Amino acid sequence: MASTVSPLLVFLLTGQSNALGTTCLEGDDWKPDTAGGAARIWWSNVDAASVNYPPVLYGDSDGEFRPLQPQQGKGEDPAFWGPEFGFVEAVPASERGRVRIIKVSRGGGGNTYWRRKIFQQDANRGHMWGHLCDIAEAALHHLERAGEPFCIAGVMYLQGESNSADEAAHAGERLAALLEDLKAWLGEKFPHTAANTRCAVAEIAASRSTAERRETSRQHAAIAAQRADIGFVPTSDLPLKSDGIHFGRAAKLDIGRRLAAVFAPYFAD
């Protein structure tokens, strides 16, 4: 008899500092609501100073899915937490037990770091592709060993503030390539789990402040308009911290809710 167990819904969260989620300049020691029900997160966040493969980390979840929580900080950031909290908040409470988030972010860097082709040529220059695959493979094998069926429901991508002019000019095609390369890689490693994977790309912070950021945002919106499997999440209406480049706590939560809306069809009413 076929199993009637609903598969876990796995979401990959990747990108740079606004995916990581800085906490400097946020005032008091307020912490996000961690009442995410049975939602779980596996994280491995890369230090902004790291340019090698395998990279140096800010911290990780020690090879386990953990209850939703802020992650290890560094320097002026006592902790890191990003859109994952608003995302889980927006999931119906009855469905949160099916949510597994694999978060692989870094403190900065252009989209070259996430290119499979570059990683194959020079692992250091493409280290985020290699690290994302390494962490996803470890986390998904963990689910397999536990006998928990899953599908790769989505990729959440927040990257581009640090793109160079060349990277910005190709931001759309590189986002599409990242999604296609991930689906192909997942299909090889974990057959039949990524056939319907969608991507939600959030508009970058300070998206109108430089030519590179304007072009990155334009490209992301354009590729989303062309493809049914990519959703663009606007953020330019949200306030930034006083540093002018990072979203604060309320904006991070709102971005997470907006990302969740892209994946609403996965969840029951």
C-alpha positions in Angstrom: 0.0 0.0 0.0 1.4 3.4 -0.9 2.4 5.7 2.0 0.0 8.4 2.9 2.6 10.4 4.9 3.0 13.9 3.6 6.6 14.5 2.7 8.7 17.1 4.6 9.0 20.4 2.7 12.7 21.4 2.4 13.6 25.0 1.7 17.2 26.1 0.9 18.0 29.6 2.1 21.1 31.1 0.6 22.7 34.5 -0.2 24.8 37.1 1.5 24.3 39.4 4.5 20.6 39.9 4.3 20.0 36.2 4.0 22.4 35.8 7.0 20.6 38.5 8.9 22.7 40.9 10.8 21.7 42.1 14.3 24.0 45.0 14.8 22.3 48.4 15.2 19.1 46.8 16.4 19.3 48.3 19.9 18.3 46.1 22.8 18.6 42.4 23.3 15.2 41.6 21.8 15.1 38.2 20.2 12.7 36.9 17.6 9.9 34.6 18.5 11.2 31.0 18.3 7.7 29.4 18.6 8.0 27.9 15.2 6.3 24.7 16.3 8.0 21.7 14.9 9.8 23.6 12.1 13.5 22.8 12.1 16.6 24.6 10.7 20.1 23.3 9.7 22.6 26.1 9.2 26.2 26.7 8.1 27.0 30.4 7.7 30.2 31.5 6.1 32.5 34.3 7.5 32.6 37.4 5.2 36.4 37.2 5.3 36.5 33.6 4.0 37.4 33.2 0.3 38.5 29.6 0.3 36.9 26.2 -0.1 36.0 24.7 2.3 35.2 28.1 3.9 35.7 29.4 7.4 32.4 29.6 9.2 30.7 32.0 11.6 29.0 28.9 12.9 26.8 25.9 12.2 24.1 23.7 13.7 26.6 20.9 14.4 25.3 18.6 11.8 21.7 18.5 13.1 18.3 20.0 12.3 17.6 22.3 15.3 14.5 24.1 16.5 14.2 27.5 14.9 16.7 29.9 16.6 19.2 32.7 16.0 22.7 31.5 14.9 26.2 32.3 16.0 27.3 35.9 15.7 30.6 37.7 15.4 31.9 41.1 16.2 29.2 43.8 16.3 26.6 41.1 15.5 25.8 39.2 18.7 23.8 36.7 16.6 22.6 36.3 13.1 19.0 35.6 12.1 17.3 36.4 8.8 14.0 35.9 7.0 13.6 32.3 8.2 11.6 33.6 11.2 9.0 35.5 9.2 8.9 32.6 6.8 7.9 30.1 9.4 5.5 32.5 11.1 3.6 32.8 7.8 3.3 29.0 7.4 0.0 27.7 8.9 0.7 26.3 12.4 -0.6 22.9 11.3 2.0 22.7 8.6 5.1 23.9 10.4 6.0 20.4 11.4 6.7 19.6 7.7 9.1 22.6 7.2 12.9 22.0 7.1 15.1 24.9 6.3 18.7 24.5 5.2 20.4 27.9 5.6 23.8 28.4 3.9 24.6 32.1 3.8 27.7 34.3 3.9 28.7 37.7 5.1 29.1 39.2 1.6 30.3 38.6 -1.9 29.2 38.6 -5.5 27.2 36.0 -7.4 30.4 34.4 -8.8 30.7 32.5 -5.5 27.5 30.6 -6.2 28.4 29.5 -9.8 28.7 25.8 -10.4 30.9 26.4 -13.5 33.3 28.5 -11.6 33.5 26.0 -8.7 34.5 23.3 -11.2 37.2 25.5 -12.5 38.4 27.0 -9.2 36.8 25.8 -6.0 37.9 28.8 -4.0 36.3 31.3 -6.4 33.1 29.3 -6.5 33.2 28.2 -2.8 29.5 29.0 -2.0 28.3 26.6 -4.7 30.5 23.8 -3.2 29.5 24.7 0.4 25.8 24.9 -0.4 25.9 21.4 -2.0 28.0 19.9 0.8 25.6 21.2 3.5 22.5 20.3 1.6 23.8 16.8 0.9 24.6 16.2 4.6 21.2 17.5 5.7 19.2 15.5 3.2 21.1 12.3 3.9 20.2 12.9 7.5 16.5 12.9 6.6 17.0 9.8 4.5 18.7 7.9 7.4 15.8 8.9 9.6 13.3 7.5 7.1 11.6 10.8 6.5 10.4 11.4 3.0 10.9 14.9 1.6 10.8 17.1 -1.4 12.8 20.2 -2.2 10.0 22.7 -2.2 12.0 25.9 -2.8 15.1 28.0 -2.9 15.1 31.4 -1.2 17.8 33.7 -2.5 18.9 37.1 -1.2 22.1 38.1 -2.9 23.4 41.0 -4.9 24.4 44.0 -2.9 28.1 43.2 -3.4 27.8 42.3 -7.1 30.5 43.8 -9.4 29.4 45.5 -12.6 30.0 42.2 -14.5 28.1 40.2 -12.0 25.2 42.6 -12.0 25.0 42.5 -15.8 24.5 38.7 -15.6 22.5 38.5 -12.4 19.3 37.2 -14.0 20.9 34.4 -16.0 23.1 33.4 -13.1 20.1 33.2 -10.8 18.4 31.0 -13.4 21.5 28.9 -13.7 21.8 28.5 -10.0 18.2 27.1 -9.8 18.8 24.8 -12.8 22.1 23.6 -11.5 20.7 22.9 -8.1 17.7 21.0 -9.5 20.1 18.9 -11.7 22.4 18.2 -8.8 19.6 17.3 -6.4 18.1 15.1 -9.1 21.3 13.2 -9.4 21.8 12.9 -5.6 18.2 12.6 -4.5 16.1 11.4 -7.4 12.5 12.6 -7.8 12.8 15.2 -4.9 13.4 18.4 -6.9 11.1 18.1 -10.0 8.9 20.9 -8.8 11.4 23.1 -6.9 10.6 26.8 -7.1 12.7 29.9 -6.3 11.8 33.1 -4.5 14.3 35.9 -5.0 14.0 39.0 -2.8 14.9 42.4 -4.1 18.2 43.4 -2.7 18.7 46.1 -0.1 19.5 49.6 -1.2 18.4 48.4 -4.7 18.5 51.9 -6.2 21.7 53.2 -4.5 24.3 52.2 -7.2 24.3 51.3 -10.8 25.3 47.7 -9.9 22.5 47.3 -7.4 19.9 48.8 -9.8 20.9 46.4 -12.5 21.0 43.4 -10.2 17.5 44.2 -9.0 16.2 44.8 -12.6 17.7 41.5 -13.7 16.2 39.6 -10.9 12.7 41.1 -11.5 13.1 40.4 -15.3 14.0 36.7 -14.9 11.1 36.2 -12.5 8.7 37.8 -15.0 9.9 35.3 -17.7 9.7 32.1 -15.6 6.8 30.6 -13.7 9.2 28.8 -11.3 10.8 32.1 -10.0 8.9 34.6 -7.9 10.3 38.1 -7.3 9.7 39.6 -3.8 9.9 43.4 -3.7 11.5 45.0 -0.6 12.2 48.6 -1.6 9.3 49.8 0.6 11.0 48.4 3.7 13.3 50.6 5.8 17.0 49.9 6.2 19.2 50.2 9.3 21.3 53.3 9.7 24.1 51.6 7.8 22.0 51.9 4.7 22.6 48.4 3.5 21.0 45.9 5.9 17.4 45.3 6.9 16.4 45.6 10.5 14.3 43.2 12.6 10.9 44.2 11.4 11.9 44.2 7.7 13.6 40.8 8.1 10.4 39.4 9.4 8.3 41.0 6.7 10.7 39.7 4.0 10.3 36.2 5.4 6.5 36.5 5.2 6.7 37.7 1.6 9.0 34.8 0.6 6.5 32.4 2.2 3.8 33.8 0.0 5.6 32.5 -3.1 5.3 29.0 -1.7 1.7 29.3 -0.3 0.4 26.6 -2.7 2.4 24.0 -0.8 0.5 24.6 2.4 -3.0 23.6 3.3 -5.5 26.2 4.5 
